[in-house]
Amino acid sequence: MDFTFFYVAAVSFIATLVRSTLGFGESLIAVPLLIVILPVTVAVPLSVLLSIVIALVVVIQDHRKIHLYSAKWLIIFALLGIPLGLLLLVYGSENQVKFGLGAAITGYALYALWKKDGLQLKTDHKGWLFACGFLSGVLGGAYGLNGPPLIVYGNMRQWDAKQFRATLQAYFLPVSFAGVIGYWMKDLLNTDIFRYFMVALPAAIPAIFLGRYLNHRLNNESFFRYVYLGLLCIGISILFGAFNGH
């Protein structure tokens, strides 16, 4: 149990550092690593609880950079998708959930590594807001993986780095809170999750502020490639485990 607590704290620090530095990605790291030693029904709610803390701090820090219109509609459409994601989490087999998680991470990493100049939106588009928002809600409810569809929309809208980081946190705060309410209604919140959360929180708080410090000094695009390559390796490993029933 002592090793488990140490492992949870270490994963929480690393995942929070990535999220605070880049504005996204903590669940892409936290959930795959946590499910190595925790059930997926513990790892996902724990990651979402951490997401609320991170988003709250960043929104307070950078609220003036938020793209409010985009955030509003992404949140509304995500709320429609969360119930479907919860059904996948509760009634899908753990192996199926792991397969979906691995496929989502692998697809996103490949997109980020090899994307070409694609569709660009000069203004917000309700159709794309619905597609990206709804899918983010489904992935968030099932796997704690809201991020990939938001990244796609942010890239299409050509947000700058500051808008990107701040707008995503404005999205994550209410959506993650709604996800936690959903977990509570489905009896997925228990003492084990809150015990792990109390271990993760002291590791996450300093990582939030360190991440902001690094964010202001981040100027090397190769850093992103290393992050995406790491995510690709994690996604492939989860897919391999799912195919082999582990």
Contacts in CASP RR format, 6 or more apart in sequence:
PFRMAT RR
TARGET T0000
AUTHOR 0000-0000-0000
METHOD contacts of the structure
MODEL  1
MDFTFFYVAAVSFIATLVRSTLGFGESLIAVPLLIVILPVTVAVPLSVLL
SIVIALVVVIQDHRKIHLYSAKWLIIFALLGIPLGLLLLVYGSENQVKFG
LGAAITGYALYALWKKDGLQLKTDHKGWLFACGFLSGVLGGAYGLNGPPL
IVYGNMRQWDAKQFRATLQAYFLPVSFAGVIGYWMKDLLNTDIFRYFMVA
LPAAIPAIFLGRYLNHRLNNESFFRYVYLGLLCIGISILFGAFNGH
4 37 0 8 1.000
4 38 0 8 1.000
5 196 0 8 1.000
5 199 0 8 1.000
7 37 0 8 1.000
8 34 0 8 1.000
8 38 0 8 1.000
8 46 0 8 1.000
8 196 0 8 1.000
8 199 0 8 1.000
8 200 0 8 1.000
9 199 0 8 1.000
9 200 0 8 1.000
9 202 0 8 1.000
9 203 0 8 1.000
10 203 0 8 1.000
11 29 0 8 1.000
11 30 0 8 1.000
11 33 0 8 1.000
11 34 0 8 1.000
11 200 0 8 1.000
12 30 0 8 1.000
12 50 0 8 1.000
12 199 0 8 1.000
12 200 0 8 1.000
12 201 0 8 1.000
12 203 0 8 1.000
12 204 0 8 1.000
12 207 0 8 1.000
13 203 0 8 1.000
13 204 0 8 1.000
13 206 0 8 1.000
13 207 0 8 1.000
14 29 0 8 1.000
14 207 0 8 1.000
15 25 0 8 1.000
15 26 0 8 1.000
15 27 0 8 1.000
15 29 0 8 1.000
15 30 0 8 1.000
15 33 0 8 1.000
15 47 0 8 1.000
15 50 0 8 1.000
16 26 0 8 1.000
16 50 0 8 1.000
16 54 0 8 1.000
16 203 0 8 1.000
16 204 0 8 1.000
16 207 0 8 1.000
16 208 0 8 1.000
17 207 0 8 1.000
17 210 0 8 1.000
17 211 0 8 1.000
17 214 0 8 1.000
18 25 0 8 1.000
18 26 0 8 1.000
18 29 0 8 1.000
18 227 0 8 1.000
19 25 0 8 1.000
19 26 0 8 1.000
19 51 0 8 1.000
19 54 0 8 1.000
20 54 0 8 1.000
20 58 0 8 1.000
20 207 0 8 1.000
20 208 0 8 1.000
20 209 0 8 1.000
20 210 0 8 1.000
20 211 0 8 1.000
20 212 0 8 1.000
20 214 0 8 1.000
20 215 0 8 1.000
21 211 0 8 1.000
21 212 0 8 1.000
21 214 0 8 1.000
21 215 0 8 1.000
21 218 0 8 1.000
22 165 0 8 1.000
22 215 0 8 1.000
22 218 0 8 1.000
22 224 0 8 1.000
22 227 0 8 1.000
23 58 0 8 1.000
23 164 0 8 1.000
23 165 0 8 1.000
23 168 0 8 1.000
23 169 0 8 1.000
23 215 0 8 1.000
24 147 0 8 1.000
24 150 0 8 1.000
24 151 0 8 1.000
24 168 0 8 1.000
25 147 0 8 1.000
26 47 0 8 1.000
26 50 0 8 1.000
26 51 0 8 1.000
26 54 0 8 1.000
27 47 0 8 1.000
27 48 0 8 1.000
27 51 0 8 1.000
27 140 0 8 1.000
27 143 0 8 1.000
27 144 0 8 1.000
27 145 0 8 1.000
27 146 0 8 1.000
27 147 0 8 1.000
28 105 0 8 1.000
28 108 0 8 1.000
28 145 0 8 1.000
28 147 0 8 1.000
28 148 0 8 1.000
28 231 0 8 1.000
28 234 0 8 1.000
29 231 0 8 1.000
29 234 0 8 1.000
30 43 0 8 1.000
30 46 0 8 1.000
30 47 0 8 1.000
30 50 0 8 1.000
31 40 0 8 1.000
31 43 0 8 1.000
31 44 0 8 1.000
31 47 0 8 1.000
31 101 0 8 1.000
31 143 0 8 1.000
31 144 0 8 1.000
31 145 0 8 1.000
32 101 0 8 1.000
32 102 0 8 1.000
32 105 0 8 1.000
32 234 0 8 1.000
32 235 0 8 1.000
32 237 0 8 1.000
32 238 0 8 1.000
33 234 0 8 1.000
34 42 0 8 1.000
34 43 0 8 1.000
34 46 0 8 1.000
34 47 0 8 1.000
35 43 0 8 1.000
35 98 0 8 1.000
35 101 0 8 1.000
38 46 0 8 1.000
38 196 0 8 1.000
39 94 0 8 1.000
40 89 0 8 1.000
40 94 0 8 1.000
40 97 0 8 1.000
40 98 0 8 1.000
40 101 0 8 1.000
41 89 0 8 1.000
41 188 0 8 1.000
42 192 0 8 1.000
42 193 0 8 1.000
42 196 0 8 1.000
44 89 0 8 1.000
44 141 0 8 1.000
44 142 0 8 1.000
44 143 0 8 1.000
44 144 0 8 1.000
45 180 0 8 1.000
45 183 0 8 1.000
45 188 0 8 1.000
45 189 0 8 1.000
45 193 0 8 1.000
46 193 0 8 1.000
46 196 0 8 1.000
46 197 0 8 1.000
46 200 0 8 1.000
47 144 0 8 1.000
48 140 0 8 1.000
48 144 0 8 1.000
48 176 0 8 1.000
48 179 0 8 1.000
48 180 0 8 1.000
48 183 0 8 1.000
49 176 0 8 1.000
49 180 0 8 1.000
49 193 0 8 1.000
49 197 0 8 1.000
50 197 0 8 1.000
50 200 0 8 1.000
50 201 0 8 1.000
50 204 0 8 1.000
51 144 0 8 1.000
51 172 0 8 1.000
51 176 0 8 1.000
52 172 0 8 1.000
52 173 0 8 1.000
52 176 0 8 1.000
52 177 0 8 1.000
52 180 0 8 1.000
53 201 0 8 1.000
53 204 0 8 1.000
53 205 0 8 1.000
53 208 0 8 1.000
54 169 0 8 1.000
54 172 0 8 1.000
54 204 0 8 1.000
54 208 0 8 1.000
55 169 0 8 1.000
55 170 0 8 1.000
55 172 0 8 1.000
55 173 0 8 1.000
55 176 0 8 1.000
56 173 0 8 1.000
57 208 0 8 1.000
58 165 0 8 1.000
58 166 0 8 1.000
58 169 0 8 1.000
58 208 0 8 1.000
58 212 0 8 1.000
59 66 0 8 1.000
59 166 0 8 1.000
59 169 0 8 1.000
59 170 0 8 1.000
59 173 0 8 1.000
61 212 0 8 1.000
62 162 0 8 1.000
62 165 0 8 1.000
62 166 0 8 1.000
62 169 0 8 1.000
63 166 0 8 1.000
63 170 0 8 1.000
64 166 0 8 1.000
65 162 0 8 1.000
65 163 0 8 1.000
65 165 0 8 1.000
65 166 0 8 1.000
65 167 0 8 1.000
66 163 0 8 1.000
66 166 0 8 1.000
66 167 0 8 1.000
66 169 0 8 1.000
66 170 0 8 1.000
67 157 0 8 1.000
67 159 0 8 1.000
67 163 0 8 1.000
67 166 0 8 1.000
67 167 0 8 1.000
68 170 0 8 1.000
69 124 0 8 1.000
70 124 0 8 1.000
70 129 0 8 1.000
70 153 0 8 1.000
70 154 0 8 1.000
70 157 0 8 1.000
70 167 0 8 1.000
71 167 0 8 1.000
71 170 0 8 1.000
71 171 0 8 1.000
73 124 0 8 1.000
73 126 0 8 1.000
73 129 0 8 1.000
73 130 0 8 1.000
73 133 0 8 1.000
74 129 0 8 1.000
74 132 0 8 1.000
74 133 0 8 1.000
74 136 0 8 1.000
74 150 0 8 1.000
74 153 0 8 1.000
74 171 0 8 1.000
75 171 0 8 1.000
75 174 0 8 1.000
75 175 0 8 1.000
77 129 0 8 1.000
77 130 0 8 1.000
77 132 0 8 1.000
77 133 0 8 1.000
77 134 0 8 1.000
77 137 0 8 1.000
78 133 0 8 1.000
78 134 0 8 1.000
78 136 0 8 1.000
78 137 0 8 1.000
78 140 0 8 1.000
78 146 0 8 1.000
78 171 0 8 1.000
78 175 0 8 1.000
79 137 0 8 1.000
79 175 0 8 1.000
79 178 0 8 1.000
80 134 0 8 1.000
80 137 0 8 1.000
81 133 0 8 1.000
81 134 0 8 1.000
81 135 0 8 1.000
81 137 0 8 1.000
81 138 0 8 1.000
81 141 0 8 1.000
82 137 0 8 1.000
82 138 0 8 1.000
82 140 0 8 1.000
82 141 0 8 1.000
82 175 0 8 1.000
82 178 0 8 1.000
82 179 0 8 1.000
82 182 0 8 1.000
84 137 0 8 1.000
84 138 0 8 1.000
84 142 0 8 1.000
85 137 0 8 1.000
85 138 0 8 1.000
85 139 0 8 1.000
85 140 0 8 1.000
85 141 0 8 1.000
85 142 0 8 1.000
86 141 0 8 1.000
86 142 0 8 1.000
86 179 0 8 1.000
86 182 0 8 1.000
86 183 0 8 1.000
86 186 0 8 1.000
88 97 0 8 1.000
88 138 0 8 1.000
88 141 0 8 1.000
88 142 0 8 1.000
89 97 0 8 1.000
89 141 0 8 1.000
89 142 0 8 1.000
89 143 0 8 1.000
89 188 0 8 1.000
90 186 0 8 1.000
90 188 0 8 1.000
95 242 0 8 1.000
95 245 0 8 1.000
96 242 0 8 1.000
97 142 0 8 1.000
97 143 0 8 1.000
98 238 0 8 1.000
98 241 0 8 1.000
98 242 0 8 1.000
99 238 0 8 1.000
99 239 0 8 1.000
99 242 0 8 1.000
99 243 0 8 1.000
100 142 0 8 1.000
100 143 0 8 1.000
100 242 0 8 1.000
101 143 0 8 1.000
101 145 0 8 1.000
101 235 0 8 1.000
101 238 0 8 1.000
102 234 0 8 1.000
102 235 0 8 1.000
102 236 0 8 1.000
102 238 0 8 1.000
102 239 0 8 1.000
102 242 0 8 1.000
103 239 0 8 1.000
104 139 0 8 1.000
104 143 0 8 1.000
104 145 0 8 1.000
104 148 0 8 1.000
105 145 0 8 1.000
105 231 0 8 1.000
105 232 0 8 1.000
105 234 0 8 1.000
105 235 0 8 1.000
105 238 0 8 1.000
106 232 0 8 1.000
106 235 0 8 1.000
106 236 0 8 1.000
106 239 0 8 1.000
107 148 0 8 1.000
108 147 0 8 1.000
108 148 0 8 1.000
108 151 0 8 1.000
108 231 0 8 1.000
109 228 0 8 1.000
109 229 0 8 1.000
109 230 0 8 1.000
109 231 0 8 1.000
109 232 0 8 1.000
109 235 0 8 1.000
110 232 0 8 1.000
111 148 0 8 1.000
111 152 0 8 1.000
112 151 0 8 1.000
112 224 0 8 1.000
112 228 0 8 1.000
112 231 0 8 1.000
113 225 0 8 1.000
113 228 0 8 1.000
113 229 0 8 1.000
113 232 0 8 1.000
115 155 0 8 1.000
118 156 0 8 1.000
119 156 0 8 1.000
120 156 0 8 1.000
120 157 0 8 1.000
120 158 0 8 1.000
121 128 0 8 1.000
121 156 0 8 1.000
121 157 0 8 1.000
121 158 0 8 1.000
124 157 0 8 1.000
128 153 0 8 1.000
128 156 0 8 1.000
129 153 0 8 1.000
131 149 0 8 1.000
132 149 0 8 1.000
132 150 0 8 1.000
132 152 0 8 1.000
132 153 0 8 1.000
133 149 0 8 1.000
133 150 0 8 1.000
133 153 0 8 1.000
135 149 0 8 1.000
136 146 0 8 1.000
136 147 0 8 1.000
136 148 0 8 1.000
136 149 0 8 1.000
136 150 0 8 1.000
136 171 0 8 1.000
136 175 0 8 1.000
137 146 0 8 1.000
137 175 0 8 1.000
139 145 0 8 1.000
139 146 0 8 1.000
139 147 0 8 1.000
139 148 0 8 1.000
139 149 0 8 1.000
140 146 0 8 1.000
140 147 0 8 1.000
140 175 0 8 1.000
140 179 0 8 1.000
141 179 0 8 1.000
146 171 0 8 1.000
146 172 0 8 1.000
146 175 0 8 1.000
146 176 0 8 1.000
147 168 0 8 1.000
150 168 0 8 1.000
150 171 0 8 1.000
154 164 0 8 1.000
154 167 0 8 1.000
159 167 0 8 1.000
161 215 0 8 1.000
161 218 0 8 1.000
165 215 0 8 1.000
180 189 0 8 1.000
182 188 0 8 1.000
183 189 0 8 1.000
END
